[in-house]
Amino acid sequence: MGTANEQIRVSETIKRELERRRREGESYNDVLERVFDGEDRDLLAGFGRWSDDHADRVRDRREAAKQKSKDRMDRPEDE
């Protein structure tokens, strides 16, 4: 890990997040390097997120399948 030779301004929110992610003995620079290297990435971020259009299509197909099943159950057995 390199030595810091520049200063940057960050908001209080970002500073708190850096402090939250900071491990024993780490500098802010160490935290940022770890985050940017992907070691500290959130593997579930965005997981399972569909576009609104895709979600609507899936929802419509599910409703159609439920209705088809219901119609089958309502039919007399001799048909």
C-alpha positions in Angstrom: 0.0 0.0 0.0 1.3 3.3 -1.0 1.9 6.4 1.0 -0.7 9.2 0.8 0.6 12.4 -0.9 -2.7 14.0 -1.8 -5.6 15.2 0.1 -9.2 14.9 -1.0 -12.5 16.3 0.4 -15.3 13.9 1.2 -18.7 14.4 2.7 -19.4 13.5 6.3 -21.5 10.6 5.0 -18.6 9.2 3.0 -16.2 9.7 5.9 -18.6 7.7 8.2 -18.8 4.9 5.6 -15.0 4.8 5.3 -14.8 4.6 9.1 -17.4 1.8 9.2 -15.4 -0.2 6.6 -12.0 0.5 8.2 -10.2 -2.5 9.7 -7.8 -2.4 12.7 -4.7 -0.5 11.7 -5.9 0.6 8.3 -5.6 4.0 6.9 -8.4 5.6 4.8 -6.2 5.0 1.8 -6.0 1.3 2.6 -9.8 1.1 2.8 -10.2 2.8 -0.5 -7.7 0.5 -2.2 -9.5 -2.5 -0.8 -12.8 -1.2 -2.0 -11.5 -0.3 -5.5 -9.8 -3.7 -5.8 -13.1 -5.4 -5.2 -12.1 -7.2 -2.1 -14.8 -5.4 -0.1 -17.6 -5.4 -2.7 -21.2 -6.1 -1.8 -21.9 -9.4 -3.7 -25.6 -8.9 -3.3 -25.8 -5.3 -4.5 -28.3 -5.3 -7.3 -28.9 -9.0 -7.0 -32.3 -10.1 -8.4 -33.1 -6.6 -9.8 -35.3 -6.7 -12.9 -36.3 -3.8 -15.1 -39.8 -2.7 -14.6 -40.7 -4.0 -18.0 -39.3 -7.4 -17.4 -41.0 -7.6 -14.0 -44.3 -6.6 -15.6 -44.0 -9.4 -18.2 -43.2 -12.0 -15.6 -46.1 -10.8 -13.4 -48.5 -11.0 -16.4 -47.3 -14.5 -17.4 -47.7 -15.7 -13.8 -51.2 -14.3 -13.6 -52.2 -15.9 -16.9 -50.8 -19.3 -15.7 -52.7 -19.0 -12.4 -55.9 -18.2 -14.4 -55.3 -21.2 -16.7 -54.9 -23.5 -13.8 -58.0 -22.1 -12.1 -60.0 -22.6 -15.3 -58.8 -26.2 -15.5 -59.9 -26.9 -12.0 -63.3 -25.4 -12.5 -64.0 -27.5 -15.6 -66.1 -30.6 -15.2 -64.2 -33.9 -15.3 -66.0 -35.3 -18.3 -64.7 -32.6 -20.7 
